[in-house]
Amino acid sequence: MRGKIGTSTTCNSIIPNFKELYRIYPKKLSREAKQRLRVLDYFYNKAHEKVSVTARYFGVSRTYVYKWIKRYNRWDLAALESRSRRPKRVRTVQYDTHAVNTIRKIRQEYPSFSAVKVSVILLRDYAIKLSSATVGRIIRRFNLFFSKTMALHRNLSKAAAKGWQTRKAKERLRHYLKPDRPRHIIEFDMKHIKNGGVNQYALCAIDTYTKEALIHISSSCTARQASIAMQKVLDRFGANITIVCDNGSENFGATFDLLARSNVRQLFARPNTPKDKPHIENFIGKYQKECLNESNNRQYSVKERQLEADKWLSDWHFYRPHQALNYLTPAEYCDTIGITVLQRNIFVRDVVS
């Protein structure tokens, strides 16, 4: 054919000892293996097989040089690669599917509980003994994260210092007060709740010694509503207490007069100093994270919101272990000191809106 010079020719031949020659075919080495090869090359060709000279030149220990001299194989340079560091004997898991399903159930119902709290609940309620580290590994391995992702609405009060000089009878808190007995220091604060465009307010109080708490839900943040909540505090904890609160307007007026008539000491925290009442700040944070964030994103009535808060308080008092109480519930801790925490009926109640 015109333009065609010839055809290609393929030559095949069987080389003797092909498998042995294939073994010494140059392979791609890692950067670490190439560095070890340089060390050995210097050792054999320039250092006259002196380990100390080689180690001094490369700034490594003599043990390092001895190690790779021993591993070196001129017919297989892959021997210079790092070996697997996986242990020969690997620990087997000490839990079964029942434990995993139980942890999944607890995390689904209480998604914000830490591994330590879940470990305490497993031993207390299910007789399953697992360390908190093991529970944490189970949570990560099986992806037991069920918290709802909702936007947090934080309304920071701009009137913290407003009215500081309006009442000369106010007693200012100069430092954090540590309780010395149950029902001694009661911290009181208000939580703003975004409720589908309508504001609601949770007036919260907590005994800093026993962690016993209460929540009063209201549709307004007036001093009248705060006085109703404060009356519940007096009914629950008695009048031999000290109230620590901030400088919000709800703590004046009717609330101030109620405490004055009851001979209850009322201390006002310093402006912009949440460390003066850390227990109620922590309590409100837990209420936001464990209750409000996990509720359905819809508009609640005051009665529905109060019922939801009472259900959460029931878990707070009778189910949730507290680190500050050596992982006892407030009800269990109060039993040890002779105080009874009554489990209130959360289905029939009278709520003042």
Buried (B, 14 or more C-beta within 10 A) or exposed (E): EEEEEEEEEEEEEEEEEEEEEEEEEEEEBEEEBEBBBEBBEBBEEEBEEEBEBBBEBBEBEEEBBEEBBEEBEEEEBEBBEEEEEEEEEEEEEEBEEEBBEBBBEBBEEBBBBBBBBBBBBBEBEBEBEBEBEBBBBBBEEEEBEEEEEEEEEEEEBEEBEEBEEEEEEBEEBEEBBEBEEBBBBBBBBBBBBBBEEEEBBBBBBBBBBBBBBBBBBBBBBBBEBBBBBBBBBBEBBEEEBBBBBBBBBBBBBBBBEBBEEBEBEBBBBBBEEBEBBEBBBBBBEBBBBBBBBBBEEEEBBBEBBBBBBBEBBBBBBEBBBBEBBEBBBBBBBBEEEEBEBEEEEBEEEEBEE
